[in-house]
C-alpha cells in the first residue's frame, strides 16, 4: 500500500470520493479498508512525528550554530574594527607627539643657535674692546717712547735709525 501518512490520507480521500453516494450526502465505503488505512495512519504518525521532531531539532541546532558562528564573526569584525581604530588613534597620537617633539627640538635648536650667536657676538665685542684698549695703550706707549727718544719731529725714515737710550729717560 502507501508509504507515508500523506499517501494514506490520499488513498482514504479517493476511497470516500469514489464511493457511491446515496440520498442526503451519505455514501458507502468498505469499513474494514477505511479502518485499516486509519490504523496505518495512526501507526505511522509517531514515526513521522518523531522524524519531523528530529529534523526540527537538527534544523534548530544548525540555526543556533549558524547564529553562534555569525555572532562570533560579527564580534571578531567589531574587535578588528576597534583595533584598527585604536591603532589609527595611536598612530595619530604618535604623529602628533612626533610633530610636537620636532617643533620643540627645532625651537630648542633655534634658541641654542641664538644663544651661541649672542655669546660669539659678545665675546667678539669684548675682544674688540680689549684689542682697542691694548692698541690705545700701545699707541700711548709709542707716543711716550717717541717723546722720550726725541723722534717726534723727525721724518719716519730718520726715526728708524735712532736708538732708544734708556739713560736719557731717567733724567
Secondary structure, DSSP 4 states (H G I P E B T S, - for coil): --SSHHHHHHHHHHHHHHSEE-GGG-EE--HHHHHHHHHHHHHHHHHHHHHHHHHHHHHHHHHHHHHHHHHHHHHHHHHHHHHHHHHHHHHHHHHHHHHHHHHHHHHHHHHHHHHHHHHHHHHHHHHHHHHHHHHHHHHHHHHHHHHHHT-SSS-HHHHTTPPP-HHHHH-
